Structures are given as structure tokens and as C-alpha cells.
């Protein structure tokens, strides 16, 4: 089994995020998504996310093509 990993903040999840993750999944059999923590977003983007990390994680977990999602 080939595992694929994708990373992002996924704040305000939209179709572009879904397309990115579907493409990532096409490279393997098992998709693991890493959702950025709030403090990382603040550090790299200089602003707080609109949705907290736990909410964003739960939204990613709801996508049927995502096999695993973690912070």
C-alpha cells in the first residue's frame, strides 16, 4: 500500500482544497492529511485562522476520500 501525505491549514474549507486533496490521493492508496495548528498559522501567515484547529480537523475528517487526518 502506498501512503500519501498532504499538509495545509484548510481554513474555510473550499472546493480548491478538496481538489488538492483528491489529487494527492491519486498518487497513492491511503491519504493522510496534516492540518496546521493555530499557532503555526499565526507564525507563518501572521494572522489567526477564522476557524480553530479542531474544527478544521473535523471538516477534513468528514471528506470521504481522506483516510486519516491529524494535527
Secondary structure, 3 states (H helix, E strand, C coil): CCEEEEEECCCCCCHHHHHHHHHHHCCCCEEEEEECCHHHHHHHHCCCCCCCHHHHHHHHHCCCCCCEEEC
